[in-house]
Amino acid sequence: FDWNNNQWVLTLSGRQYGFFSLPEEVQELDIPLDVASWRGLEKVYLVHPPASSFYPSSSLNQLEAVLGANGVRLQKACLQEELCPDVPVISCSTSPTLVIESPIPSSNITVISKSDLCLIVRASSDEEFQRVTERIIYEFLGVV
């Protein structure tokens, strides 16, 4: 890792990836799904609650860039048809998916869980979601 432009830069297989946290700084975040299994997939779905104002765009842009650089597309989707915009409705039993849940008001608790092929993240803030995102990326890249 090199410190460059206020971020840690990892060069891996000729590609550079920028991070705000080093692997050991996010290691305590337990990811209960084998995110490394996303390598080689055509796409991973992203589910975001339609009525929520919580949308950590910079973290998701970082995740989308890393997945895309490795040939995996991040595709928006829904888990149910109700309030679903014009995106696929998928199931956790058949589709690898990152599910973002809205933070609980006045709570500093981040919860990372899984349901079949879905990784479910309820982060307490944008900053905490950034840490979770970087932990997911490190595992996807095989760094941790």
N, C-alpha and C positions, 0 to 999 in steps of 0.2 A: 504494500500500500504506500502511496505517495500523497502528501498533502499538497493540494493544488487548487487555487481559486475557492478557498473556504470549503473544500470537501475532500474526502478520502477517495483516491482514485485507484481502482484495481484494474490491472491489465491481465486479461485472461484470454488465451487463444487469439491473441492479436486484437482483441476488442477492449475498449476502456469503459469502465462503469464507475459512476460517481455515487458516493454515499455520504450521509451526514454522521453515521455511526459506524464504528468498527465492529467486526463480528462479535468480539467479546463483550461489547456494550449492549448487544441485543440477544445474547445467547440464552439469557434466563427466560425469554419468551418461548414457551413450549408450543410448537406447531404440531398438532395431533394428526396431521395428514402427511403422507409422503409427497411433498411438493416436487421432489426430484422426478417423480413419475410423470410430471407434466412435460418434461423434455421429450421431444419427438412427436408430441401431439400436434394436430392441425390447429386446434383452438382450445381455449379455456374460457368458460362463460363467466360473466360478471353480473351479479344480481344486486341491485340497489333498490331499497324501498321507494316506490314511486312518490309517496307523500312526504318523504323526508327532505329536510333542507341540508342535512349532513352529506356532503359530497367532497371527499378529500382529493381534489383534482390533481394537485401536484404529485402526490404519492401514486395515484393511479396512472398518471402520465409516465412516471418513472417505471412502474411495473410493466405497463404496456410497451415501453421502449425496450426494456430488457427481454421480455418475452418475444417481441417482434424481431429483435436482433438474433434470436435463437430459433426463428421460424415458427413461433407459436403466436396465434392471433388472440387478442382479448376481445371477446364478443359479448355485448350486452344482451341480457336475457331476463326472463321472469320465471318465478316458480309457480305462479298461478295466473289465470287469465284476467282476473279482476284488477282493474286499474293499470293493466299492462299496455304500454305503448306498442308500437309496431316492431316488436322484437320477438325472437323465439320464446316459447314457453317450454321449459326443460324440467327434468327431474333429477334430484340428487342421486337417485339409484343408478342412473345411466350416463350422467354428464359431469365431467370434472368442472367444478364451479367455485368461484370465490364469492361468498355472500357477505355483503356489508350490511350490518344492522345499525340503526340509529343509536347514538349514545343515550344512556339513561341520564335524564337531567339531574344535576347536582351530585353526580357520582364520578369518582376518580378510578373506577374499576374498569379494566379492559378484560374482555372475555374472548378466548379463542377456543373454538370447539369444532367438531365435525359431525356430519350426518352423511353416511355413505361416502360419496365422492365430493361432497361439498365441504369446503373450509369456511367456517362462519366466524366473522370478526365483528365484535362490538367494541370499538375503541373509545376511550374516554374523551379524546380530543384529536384534532388534526395532527398535533405533534406525536401523540402516542400511535396514531395510525401510521405515521411515517416510520416509526420504529418497527412496527409489526410488518409493514411492507418491506423494509430492508431485511428483516429476518427471513421473510418468505423468499426474497430474491437471493440471499446468501445460500439458502437451502436449495433453491432451484438450480443455482450455478454450481453446487457441490462444494462450496466454501466451508460450510458447517455440516 
